[in-house]
Amino acid sequence: MKISRAAAASAAAITLLTAPAVAGLTGGSATAADRDRHGTHQQGHHGGHHSTRGTVRFQTFNASLNRTRAGELVEDLSTPDDPQASAVAEIIQRTRPDVLLLNEFDYVPGRVAVDLFRDNYLAVGHGGARPIDYPYAYVAPSNTGVPSGHDLDNNGTVGGGNDAFGFGDFEGQYGMVVLSKHPIVAGKVRTFQRFLWRDMPGALLPDDPATAAPRDWYSPAELEDVRLSSKSHWDVPVRIGRRTVHFLVSHPTPPTFDGAEDRNGARNHDEIRFWADYVDGRRYVYDDRGRRGGLPRGERFVIAGDQNSDPRDGDSVEGSIQQLLDHPRITDPRPSSRGGVEAAARQGGANLAHESDPRFDTADFNDNPAPGNLRADYVLPSRGMKVRGSGIFWPVPSDPLSRLTGEFPFPSSDHRAVWVDLRP
């Protein structure tokens, strides 16, 4: 399963991007020319080409725009001819989301990487698709690659990605960005990069199986510093007409790459739980500015991101993603694709023993020996918001657009773009 983790700095360094619209392209709110892009419920894996007035498409896409060293993503996006970035841009142009979360987009201070991607890729048509403009964007530091100063993997040495607050070989690796056609309410954004894992009541802290003491993988000194979020959790309010929708985005760590203590599985569970508690308005929550409390009752929200958890398959702690899927305030539109069904049957291996329906798979992972294809990526609106459609961009091999998804080595990403069309 693919790792995803982001980067560091202080909460004060959070950057809100509000660049002017590129000449000739759509501005911050949808125009009549844009309203041909939304499909009816489950209509087509390309995103559909019909819409109802007032429909807004929310999308998550783990785009795998992470690189192996600091500065490499800026180098790749500085020219308009990076093949992977072009494929990612074309998927976005064909699905045409209004509000988009990109996971695994390396964080670079000063909005450099985001601006390059918008200017050199999204603003340029690819493969016959129309350009797309996002006047609003949000990026912020997160925990990947930030040295903790502790031996968090208990291997006897301090240093490297496993001892960072979130796995990463450099600060900023595996970051994330929100792009929007609608204004982001800058002063109301909340980030939870520094929330301590121990401060979650009943936290599923990992246990050292070599000792008799419970939940003691981390020492008391380490628990003074260990953060819950492997990247960050963001509440990004988006103003859509007269209403505000809270875009609740994150990217929990994969529940693998550890040992019998299952520290990553436990963390994945509690990172997912954070949003369940947040929309319940739990008072224990505090943000990076010290403000306490979760989301007030009555607020509209959409939870989005690569949650790295399938309801029935894979390595998650049992019940992890059900904390959201079964929550009384959350709707699961269950986006689907024909491409996921075809891939599971054709690739076989671990897929043959899966319990989850492959229609709902969003990620094409290793099939031999494991974990096979999984549902990892979610867009989950609050109850009361009207769902008008949903889907997963996973074309079948006979479709010409399958060139954008392919198989390993993937032309774009091992994850698929997932969207839900809503009337806020």
Residue pairs with C-beta under 8 A, 6 or more apart in sequence:
1 254
1 255
1 256
1 308
1 314
1 315
1 363
1 365
1 371
1 374
1 376
2 62
2 64
2 104
2 254
2 363
2 365
2 414
2 415
3 167
3 174
3 253
3 254
3 257
4 62
4 66
4 103
4 104
4 174
4 231
4 251
4 253
4 254
4 306
4 308
5 142
5 143
5 144
5 145
5 161
5 164
5 166
5 167
5 168
5 173
5 174
5 230
5 231
5 251
5 253
6 107
6 141
6 142
6 143
6 144
6 145
6 166
6 168
6 172
6 173
6 174
6 175
6 176
6 230
6 231
6 232
6 251
7 106
7 107
7 141
7 142
7 143
7 144
7 145
7 146
7 168
7 170
7 171
7 172
7 173
7 174
7 175
8 141
8 142
8 143
8 144
8 145
8 146
8 165
8 171
8 172
9 109
9 141
9 171
10 141
11 140
11 141
11 191
11 193
11 194
11 288
11 289
13 109
13 140
13 141
14 139
14 140
14 141
14 189
14 191
15 109
15 110
15 111
15 138
15 139
15 140
16 137
16 138
16 184
16 186
16 189
17 111
17 114
17 115
17 136
17 137
17 138
17 139
18 135
18 136
18 137
18 183
18 184
18 186
19 115
19 118
19 135
19 137
20 135
21 27
21 28
21 133
21 135
22 118
22 119
22 123
22 131
22 133
25 123
25 131
25 132
25 133
26 33
26 34
26 132
26 133
26 181
27 133
27 135
27 181
28 135
28 136
28 180
28 181
28 182
28 183
29 181
29 182
30 56
30 98
30 181
34 96
34 181
35 51
35 53
35 55
36 49
36 50
36 51
37 47
37 48
37 49
37 51
37 57
37 96
38 47
38 48
38 50
38 51
38 52
38 55
38 57
38 96
38 388
38 389
38 421
39 47
39 48
39 49
39 50
39 51
39 389
39 391
39 421
40 48
40 50
40 388
40 389
41 387
41 388
41 389
41 390
42 335
42 336
42 389
42 390
42 391
43 50
43 389
43 391
44 391
45 337
45 338
45 339
45 391
45 392
45 393
45 394
45 395
45 396
45 399
46 94
46 95
46 393
46 395
46 401
47 57
47 94
47 95
47 96
47 391
47 393
47 419
48 389
48 391
48 421
51 388
51 421
52 388
52 423
54 241
54 423
55 388
55 389
55 421
55 422
55 423
56 98
56 99
56 182
56 240
56 245
56 421
56 422
56 423
56 424
57 95
57 96
57 97
57 98
57 99
57 419
57 420
57 421
57 422
58 97
58 98
58 99
58 100
58 247
58 302
58 304
58 379
58 381
58 419
58 420
58 422
59 95
59 97
59 99
59 100
59 101
59 304
59 379
59 417
59 418
59 419
59 420
60 100
60 101
60 103
60 249
60 304
60 305
60 306
60 377
60 378
60 379
60 417
60 418
60 419
61 88
61 91
61 92
61 100
61 101
61 102
61 103
61 377
61 413
61 415
61 416
61 417
61 418
62 102
62 103
62 104
62 251
62 306
62 363
62 376
62 377
62 413
62 414
62 415
63 88
63 102
63 103
63 104
63 105
63 412
63 413
63 415
64 84
64 88
64 104
64 410
64 412
64 413
64 414
64 415
65 73
65 84
65 85
65 88
65 102
65 104
65 105
65 106
65 117
66 73
66 104
66 105
66 106
66 173
66 174
66 175
67 73
67 76
67 106
67 173
68 169
69 169
69 170
70 106
70 170
70 171
70 172
70 173
72 106
73 105
73 106
73 108
73 113
74 108
74 112
74 113
74 116
76 82
76 84
76 85
77 85
77 113
77 116
77 117
77 120
77 121
78 116
78 120
79 120
80 86
80 120
80 121
80 124
82 121
83 411
84 411
84 412
85 117
85 120
85 121
86 121
86 126
87 126
87 404
87 411
87 412
88 121
88 412
88 413
89 117
89 121
89 122
89 124
89 126
90 126
90 127
90 129
90 404
91 393
91 404
91 405
91 412
91 417
92 100
92 122
92 132
92 417
93 122
93 125
93 126
93 129
93 130
93 131
93 132
94 129
94 393
94 401
94 404
95 393
95 417
95 419
96 132
97 417
97 419
98 180
98 181
98 182
99 178
99 179
99 180
99 181
99 182
99 238
99 245
99 247
99 302
100 134
100 178
100 179
100 180
101 176
101 177
101 178
101 247
101 249
101 304
101 305
102 176
102 177
102 178
102 179
103 174
103 176
103 251
103 305
103 306
103 415
104 174
104 175
104 176
104 251
104 306
104 413
105 113
105 114
105 117
105 175
105 176
105 177
106 113
106 172
106 173
106 174
106 175
107 113
107 139
107 140
107 141
107 142
107 171
107 172
107 175
107 176
108 114
108 172
109 141
111 137
111 139
114 137
114 139
114 177
114 179
118 133
118 134
118 137
118 179
122 131
122 132
122 133
122 134
123 131
123 132
123 133
124 131
125 131
127 404
133 181
134 179
134 180
134 181
135 180
135 181
136 179
136 180
136 181
136 182
136 183
136 184
137 177
137 178
137 179
137 180
137 184
138 177
138 178
138 180
138 184
138 189
138 234
138 236
139 175
139 176
139 177
139 178
140 189
140 191
140 193
140 232
140 234
141 171
141 172
141 193
141 232
142 166
142 175
142 176
142 193
142 229
142 231
142 232
143 164
143 165
143 166
143 193
143 227
143 229
143 230
143 231
143 232
144 164
144 165
144 166
144 167
144 168
144 171
144 172
144 173
144 174
144 175
144 230
144 231
145 161
145 164
145 166
145 167
145 168
145 169
145 170
145 171
145 172
145 173
146 164
146 165
146 166
146 168
146 171
147 159
147 163
147 164
147 165
148 163
148 164
148 165
148 222
148 225
148 226
149 158
149 225
150 158
150 163
150 219
150 221
150 222
150 225
150 226
151 157
151 158
151 163
152 162
152 163
152 164
152 218
152 222
152 226
153 162
153 163
153 258
154 208
154 217
155 162
157 163
160 169
161 167
161 168
161 169
165 225
165 226
165 227
165 230
166 174
166 227
166 229
166 230
166 231
166 253
167 174
167 230
167 253
167 257
168 174
174 231
174 251
175 231
176 231
176 232
176 234
176 249
176 251
176 305
178 184
178 234
178 236
178 247
178 249
180 238
180 247
182 238
182 239
182 240
183 238
183 239
184 236
184 237
184 238
184 239
185 237
185 238
185 239
185 244
188 237
188 244
189 234
189 235
189 236
189 237
190 234
190 235
190 287
190 288
190 289
190 291
191 232
191 233
191 234
191 235
191 287
191 288
192 228
192 229
192 232
192 233
192 234
192 274
192 285
192 286
192 287
192 288
193 227
193 229
193 232
193 233
193 288
194 227
194 288
195 227
195 228
195 229
195 233
195 274
195 285
195 286
195 287
195 288
196 223
196 224
196 225
196 226
196 227
196 228
197 203
197 205
197 223
197 226
197 227
197 228
197 267
197 270
198 205
198 223
198 224
198 226
199 228
199 284
199 286
200 228
200 270
200 273
200 274
200 277
200 284
201 284
203 228
203 270
204 266
204 269
204 270
204 317
205 215
205 217
205 218
205 223
205 266
206 215
206 217
206 218
206 261
206 262
206 263
206 266
206 267
207 214
207 215
207 216
207 217
207 261
208 216
208 217
208 261
209 260
209 261
217 261
217 263
218 226
228 267
228 270
228 271
228 274
229 250
229 271
229 274
230 251
230 252
230 253
230 267
230 271
231 250
231 251
232 250
233 248
233 249
233 250
233 271
233 274
233 275
233 278
234 247
234 248
234 249
234 250
235 246
235 247
235 248
235 278
235 287
235 295
236 246
236 247
236 248
236 249
237 244
237 245
237 246
237 247
238 244
238 245
238 246
238 247
240 424
241 424
243 300
243 424
244 299
244 300
245 300
245 301
245 302
245 385
245 424
246 295
246 299
246 300
246 301
246 302
247 301
247 302
247 304
248 275
248 278
248 279
248 295
248 301
248 302
248 303
248 304
249 303
249 304
249 305
250 271
250 274
250 275
250 305
250 307
251 305
251 306
251 307
251 308
252 267
252 268
252 271
252 272
252 305
252 306
252 307
252 308
252 309
253 264
253 267
253 268
253 271
253 308
254 264
254 268
254 308
254 315
255 262
255 264
255 265
255 268
255 269
255 308
255 309
255 314
255 315
255 316
255 317
255 320
256 264
256 265
256 315
257 264
258 264
258 265
262 317
265 315
265 316
265 317
266 317
268 307
268 308
268 309
268 316
268 317
268 320
269 316
269 317
269 319
269 320
269 323
272 307
272 309
272 320
272 321
272 323
272 324
273 320
273 323
274 285
275 303
275 324
276 323
276 324
276 327
277 284
277 285
277 294
278 285
278 294
278 295
279 294
279 295
279 301
279 303
279 327
279 329
279 330
279 382
280 294
280 329
281 293
281 294
281 295
281 296
281 297
282 293
282 294
283 292
283 293
283 294
284 292
285 292
285 293
285 294
286 292
295 301
299 382
300 381
300 382
300 384
300 385
300 424
301 381
301 382
302 379
302 380
302 381
302 382
302 385
302 420
302 422
303 324
303 330
303 378
303 379
303 380
303 381
304 378
304 379
304 380
305 377
305 378
306 363
306 376
306 377
306 415
307 320
307 321
307 324
307 376
307 377
307 378
308 316
308 376
309 316
309 320
309 321
309 376
310 316
310 321
310 356
310 374
310 375
310 376
311 321
311 322
311 325
311 356
311 375
312 354
312 355
312 356
313 354
313 355
313 356
313 371
313 372
313 374
314 371
314 374
314 376
315 371
321 378
324 330
324 332
324 378
324 380
325 332
325 380
328 383
329 382
329 383
330 380
330 381
330 382
330 383
331 380
331 381
331 382
331 383
331 385
331 387
332 378
332 380
333 379
333 380
333 381
333 387
333 390
333 420
334 360
334 390
335 360
335 362
335 379
335 390
335 391
335 392
335 418
335 419
335 420
336 359
336 360
336 390
336 391
336 392
337 359
337 361
337 391
337 392
337 393
337 394
337 416
338 359
338 394
338 396
339 392
339 394
339 395
339 396
339 399
339 402
339 405
339 416
340 358
340 359
340 360
340 361
340 362
340 373
340 392
340 394
340 416
341 358
341 359
342 396
342 397
343 358
343 361
343 364
343 373
343 394
343 407
344 351
344 354
344 358
344 361
344 372
344 373
345 351
345 358
347 364
347 367
347 372
347 373
348 367
349 367
349 368
349 369
349 372
350 366
350 367
350 368
350 369
350 370
350 371
350 372
351 358
351 367
351 372
351 373
353 372
354 372
354 373
356 374
356 375
358 373
360 375
360 392
361 373
361 374
361 375
361 392
361 394
362 374
362 375
362 376
362 377
362 392
362 394
362 415
362 416
362 418
363 373
363 374
363 375
363 376
363 377
363 414
363 415
363 416
364 373
364 405
364 407
364 408
364 410
364 414
364 415
364 416
365 371
365 372
365 373
365 374
365 414
366 372
367 373
376 415
377 415
377 416
377 418
378 418
379 390
379 418
379 419
379 420
381 387
381 420
381 422
385 422
385 423
385 424
386 422
386 423
387 420
387 421
387 422
388 421
388 422
388 423
389 420
389 421
390 418
390 419
390 420
390 421
391 418
391 419
392 416
392 417
392 418
392 419
393 404
393 405
393 416
393 417
393 418
393 419
394 405
394 416
395 401
395 402
395 404
395 405
396 402
403 411
404 411
404 412
405 411
405 412
405 416
406 412
408 414
